[in-house]
Amino acid sequence: MLNNNKSESIYKTIIQKGFILLSLMFLWELIARSGIFNELLFPRFSTIALSFFQQVQNGYLIEITLVSLSLIFKGLLISLIIALLLSFLAMMGNFFHNLVEVLNSIFHPLPGIALLPVAMLWFGLSEASIIFIIAHSVIWPMVISFLTGLKSIPRINIEVGQNIGLKGPALIWGVMLPAASPYILSGIKIGWARAWRSAIAAEMVFGAVGTAGGLGWHIFKTRYDFDIVGTFAALLTIMVVGIVVEELFFNSIENRTIKRWNMIV
């Protein structure tokens, strides 16, 4: 009975979200057809969708999306490792906690794109420059979320783990990470969004990485060519990827772990 209710709830959520998306598409099409805005500046959604599917079919959008996703995943992985290390370091004592807080206060407000000239001097015209920008933009909000999760772990949980012989990596893996998992997942979701924004901005300013250009570079080119339909098709691609990752990855993990364990933040 419980499984049936859960399945009905998931199905209802999918229907509601699908209805919202279709309503937004219909509203866009309606406004564009009304003539309120110049169609060169505000094209119909059907025109954008047609351009999107044509570019997916010929493989171009898939190619440039994979370029951007490659940079994003590399930046996210580096950020995740560094953020976890800094968060656990901050839990080792007041000095280390203050150290991480000072670093966060210095670097968190600093826009990643502002470091692009420095990155280009350090790493040259390579993908390492964009990955550096992504990592900088993602690490610090992750650290805040991870630290909040680690601080929220009841002391008794850690003591129970220590009493059964867990210590060091075993204690971290067996007690601390599961207990802080809602905040860790939340931090990764924030990092995913920040990584997208940083990657697109860096690609628009930096340009193509070698012979390959990502979605940001494509958006810049279409703007320069006044191809507003192509620009919106690229933006639609970002939205589609965002929805797919949110629903198939993040929500799936959340349903199998956090919600199942009744650990909702």
N, C-alpha and C positions, 0 to 999 in steps of 0.2 A: 504493500500500500504506500509506504514511504517512497519507494523508488518511482511509483506511478506519479505521485504528487511532484516529485523532483523533476521528472521528465516533462510533465505538464507545465511546470514553472519555466523550464528552459525553453520549451516550445513557445510559450506565451511571450517570453522575452524576445525571442527571435522575430516573432510576428510583429511585436510592437516596434522594434528597432527597424525592421524592414519597412513598415508603414511610414515611420518618420522619415526615412531616407527617400522613399518614393514621393512623399509629400513635398520635401525640399526640392527634389528634381522637378516636380510639376510646377511648384511656385516659381522656380528659376525660369522655366520655359514660358510660363504665363507672363512674367514681367518682361522677358526679352521680346515676346511677340506683341506686347502692348504698345511698343513704340516709344515708351517713356525715355529710353536710352538709345543712343546710336548703336546699331548692331555691330559696328566695327569695334566698339569699346565693350559692349555687353552682349556677346553672341548667345544664340539659343543653346540650351543644354543639349538638345538633340544634335546640333552641329558639333559641339565639343565631344559628345559621346561617339559620334561617327569618326571624328579625327582620332580619338583615343583607340578605338577598335582597329582602325586601319593601321596605326603605328604599332599596335600590339601584333597584328597579323604579319606585318613585314619584319617584325623582330627588332625594330629600332628602339621602341620604348623599353622593351625587355632588356636590351643591351645596356642602355644608359642607366636604367634602374638598378641593374646588378652592379654597375660601377659604383654608384652611390651607396648601395647596401653593403658592399665589400668594405668601403671606408668606414661606414657606420659600425658594423659588427667588430671590426678591428679596434676602433676607438672605444666601443663599449666594453669589450673584453679587457683591454688595458685598464680602463677606468674602474671596472668592477674589482679587479685584483688589487689595484692601488687603494681604492676606497675601503675595501675590507681590511687591508693591512693597516691603514691609518686608523680605522675605527677600533680595531682590537688593540693597537698601540695606545690609543687614548684611554683604554680601560685598564692600563697597566700601572697607573699612578697619576698623582696630581700634575707632576711635571710634564708627562707625556700628554695628558689631557689638555693642559694649557698650551703646549706646543701645537697640537692639532687645531685648537681653537684659534690661535693666532694665525696659523697658515690659512685657515678657512676664512677668517676675517679679511686677510690680505687679498686672497685670490678669488674668492667667490663673487665679489661685486665686479671684478674685472671682466669686461666682455671678451669672449674668446676671439672674436674677429679682430679686436684691437691688437692681438698678439700675432696676427698674420705676418706683418713685416719682420718681426723677430723670428718667427718660424721659417720664413723664406731665407733669412740670413743663415740660420742654423742648419736647415735641412735642404735648402735649395728648392728647385722646381720639381718636387717629387710628392708622392702621396703621403709621405711622412709628415709634411707640413700640415696637410688637412687633418690627418689623424691626431696630430698634436693639438690642433684647435678643438677638435671634437672631445678629446680626453680632458683638456682643461675645462671645457664647458660642462662636462658630465660629472667629474670626480667630486666636486664640492657639494652639490645638492645630494649626491649619493651618500657622502660622509655624514651629512646632517641627518638623513633618514636612518642610516644604519646605526649611528650612535644613539639616536632616540630609541630604536628597538633594543639595543643592547642594555641601555640604562633601564628599560622597562621590565627586564627579566627579574622576577621575584628572587630574592637572595636564597630562599629556601630551595629553589630548583637547582641552583648551582651547588649548594651544600649537599643535597641528596646525591647529585652526580659525583661529588668528591667522596662521599661516604661509600659509594659502591665501587670506588677505585678509579674513577675517571679523572684524568688530568691532562693538561697540555692540549694537543690536537684532538684527543679523544673527547675531552670535555667540550671543546669548541664545537666539534662536529656532532656530538651526541646530545648536547643540551642547549648551548647558546644559539647556534644557528637555527634549529627548529623553533626555539622560543621567540626569536626575533624575526622569524620568516615573514610575518605580515608587513613589517617595516622594510625588510630587505626587498620584497617584491615591489612594494610601493616605490622604493628608491630606484629600482631598475626601470619601472614604468616611467618615472620622471626622467631618468637618464636617457631612455629611448626617445622621448619627445625632444629633449634638449639636443641629443645627438643629431636628429633629423634637421633641426633648425640650424645648428652649427655647420653641418655638412653642406646644406643648400647655400647658406650665406657664404661660406668659404669658397665653394665652387663658382659662385657668381662673381666673386672678387678675384679669385686665384686663376680661374679658367680651367681648361682641360688638363688632366693629369697625364702627361706624356701624349700619346695619340688618342687616348680615350677621354670622353667628357661625360660627366654625370648629369643628373636632373637639373642641378643648379646652373651648370654651364648651358644646358639646353634652354632653360628659362631665360637666361641672359641673352642668348642668341635670338630667340623668338621675339623678345622685346625689342631688340635692336632692329630686327627685320619687320617689326610691327605685325607679327603673326600672333594676334591675340588669341586665336583659337588654339594654336600650338602651345601657347603659354598656359591656358586653362587646361588643356589636355595633360600637360605635365603636372599641374597642381592636382588634377583629378587622380593621377597616378599615385601621388603622395598620399592622398586621402584613402584610396583603395588599399594600398599597402598598410597604412595605419589601422584601418578597420580589420583587415585580415589578421595582422599580428595581434591586435587587441583581443579579437574574438577567439582565434584558434590557438594562440600561445598563452597570453597572460590570463585570460578568463578560464582557460582549460586548467592551467596550473592552480589558479585560485580555487576552482571548484573541487579539484582533486586533493587539495591540501588544506588551505586556510579555512574555507567554508566547511569542509568535511570535519575538521578538527574544532569547529566553533571558535576560531581565533580571529574573527573580524575585528579590525582596528576601530 
